[in-house]
Amino acid sequence: MMINFIIVLAIVAIGAWLGNLLLAVEQRVSQSRLRVRGVRSNLDKLDATIHRLHREEEALHAEIGELVRGMVELRGKQAEVQQRLTEAQSKRRPQILILTDRRNPGDKEWLVTVVNQQIGEIDAAHPLAAEWVRGRTYLVWAESEREAAERANRRFSARPGYQVRSVTPVKENLYSANPARSAA
């Protein structure tokens, strides 16, 4: 009977040991399952983040494409405006300068155009070179066309290259362009 007792005791000890072993394995399996769930959750979050980033990247590419098209369009408009500005500057109304404010009661108004080709030849980058080549128009008061040309020649004769291109009588009222000035 003693043997039976020892055998039963051994079977109970082995059962207890196997029970403890099963509990430890079950605990490790449950911990592993929790880790797997955490990793899957992180993977799902990372996958969602990657999809969101891909959508944002596509949206940014589309926005960059729109901006590039807009820049190309604006550069075209800028070139067109620059062209129109250049044309407008070249067509601008010539400025009339006053040679001198001295005049006699019998003097008439004359427009004298003075040119200087040498300024452009010496320094083409000079800000007034193109204007002097085209000619600058001066308002001169004199009795005759010859006297108006002489006054302009006296004014510019000390400097080389200046010459009178034309002398024309003033046919229009120069003072009517600005109604506020003529009313004053």
C-alpha positions in Angstrom: 0.0 0.0 0.0 2.8 2.2 0.5 3.9 1.8 -3.0 0.5 2.8 -4.2 0.7 5.9 -1.9 4.1 6.8 -3.4 2.8 6.3 -6.9 -0.2 8.5 -6.2 2.0 11.0 -4.5 4.3 11.0 -7.5 1.4 11.3 -9.9 0.0 14.3 -7.9 3.5 15.9 -7.8 3.9 15.5 -11.5 0.4 16.8 -12.1 1.1 19.8 -9.9 4.4 20.4 -11.7 2.7 20.1 -15.1 -0.1 22.4 -13.8 2.5 25.0 -12.8 4.2 24.5 -16.1 0.9 25.0 -18.0 0.1 28.1 -16.0 3.6 29.6 -16.8 3.2 28.7 -20.5 -0.3 30.1 -20.6 0.9 33.4 -19.0 3.7 33.7 -21.6 1.3 32.9 -24.4 -1.1 35.6 -23.1 1.8 38.1 -22.9 2.9 37.2 -26.4 -0.7 37.7 -27.6 -0.8 41.1 -26.0 2.5 42.0 -27.6 1.2 40.8 -31.0 -1.9 42.9 -30.6 0.2 45.9 -29.7 2.4 45.4 -32.7 -0.6 44.9 -34.9 -2.1 48.1 -33.5 1.2 50.0 -34.2 1.3 48.5 -37.7 -2.2 49.6 -38.4 -1.4 53.1 -37.1 1.8 53.2 -39.2 -0.1 51.9 -42.3 -2.8 54.6 -41.8 0.0 57.2 -41.3 1.7 56.0 -44.5 -1.6 56.2 -46.5 -2.3 59.7 -45.1 1.3 60.8 -46.0 0.8 59.4 -49.5 -2.4 61.4 -49.9 -0.7 64.5 -48.6 2.2 63.9 -51.0 -0.2 63.6 -53.9 -2.0 66.8 -52.8 1.4 68.6 -52.5 2.4 67.4 -56.0 -0.8 68.7 -57.4 -0.4 72.0 -55.6 3.2 72.4 -56.8 2.0 71.7 -60.3 -0.6 74.4 -60.0 1.9 76.8 -58.6 4.4 76.1 -61.4 1.6 76.6 -64.0 0.7 79.9 -62.2 4.3 81.0 -62.2 4.6 80.3 -65.9 1.4 82.2 -66.6 2.6 85.1 -64.4 6.0 85.2 -66.0 4.2 85.4 -69.4 2.1 88.2 -68.1 5.2 89.9 -66.7 6.9 89.7 -70.0 3.9 91.1 -71.7 3.6 94.0 -69.3 7.4 94.6 -69.6 6.9 94.7 -73.4 4.0 97.1 -73.1 6.0 99.3 -70.6 8.9 99.4 -73.0 6.6 100.4 -75.8 4.9 103.0 -73.7 8.2 104.4 -72.6 9.4 104.7 -76.2 6.1 106.3 -77.2 5.9 108.7 -74.4 5.1 112.3 -75.1 8.3 114.3 -75.4 9.0 116.5 -72.5 9.2 120.2 -73.4 11.9 122.1 -71.4 12.2 125.8 -71.1 15.5 127.2 -72.4 15.2 130.5 -70.5 12.4 132.4 -68.8 13.5 135.7 -70.3 11.2 137.1 -73.0 10.2 140.3 -74.6 6.6 141.4 -75.1 6.8 140.8 -78.9 8.4 137.4 -78.7 6.7 134.3 -80.1 6.9 130.8 -78.8 9.2 128.4 -80.7 10.0 124.7 -80.2 13.7 124.1 -80.7 15.0 120.5 -80.9 18.6 120.1 -79.7 20.5 116.8 -80.3 23.8 115.4 -79.3 25.0 112.2 -81.0 28.3 112.2 -79.1 26.8 111.4 -75.7 25.6 108.0 -77.0 28.9 107.4 -78.7 31.0 108.2 -75.6 28.8 106.7 -73.0 25.9 104.6 -74.2 24.9 103.7 -70.6 24.4 107.4 -69.8 20.8 107.8 -68.6 20.1 110.6 -71.0 22.0 109.3 -74.0 19.0 107.9 -75.9 17.0 111.1 -75.2 19.8 113.3 -76.5 20.2 111.2 -79.7 16.4 111.5 -80.3 16.6 115.2 -79.4 15.3 117.3 -76.5 12.7 119.9 -77.2 13.0 123.3 -75.6 10.5 126.2 -75.5 12.2 129.4 -76.6 10.7 132.9 -76.8 12.1 134.9 -79.7 11.0 137.2 -82.5 12.0 134.9 -85.3 13.0 131.4 -86.1 16.6 132.4 -86.7 16.8 134.2 -83.3 15.3 131.1 -81.5 18.0 128.9 -83.1 20.7 131.4 -82.2 19.6 131.5 -78.6 19.7 127.7 -78.4 23.2 127.7 -80.1 24.5 130.2 -77.6 23.2 128.1 -74.7 24.9 124.8 -75.9 27.8 126.1 -78.0 30.4 125.8 -75.2 29.9 122.0 -75.2 30.9 119.9 -78.2 28.4 117.8 -80.1 25.3 119.8 -79.4 23.4 121.1 -82.5 20.0 122.5 -83.3 18.0 120.0 -85.4 14.8 121.9 -85.9 12.9 125.1 -85.0 9.1 125.1 -85.3 6.5 127.7 -84.2 4.2 126.6 -81.4 0.8 126.0 -83.1 -1.2 124.7 -80.1 -1.8 126.1 -76.6 0.9 124.4 -74.5 -0.8 125.5 -71.3 -4.2 123.8 -71.9 -2.9 120.3 -71.1 -3.4 120.8 -67.4 -6.7 122.6 -66.8 -5.8 123.3 -63.1 -2.7 125.1 -64.2 -4.4 127.2 -66.8 -7.2 128.2 -64.3 -4.7 129.3 -61.7 
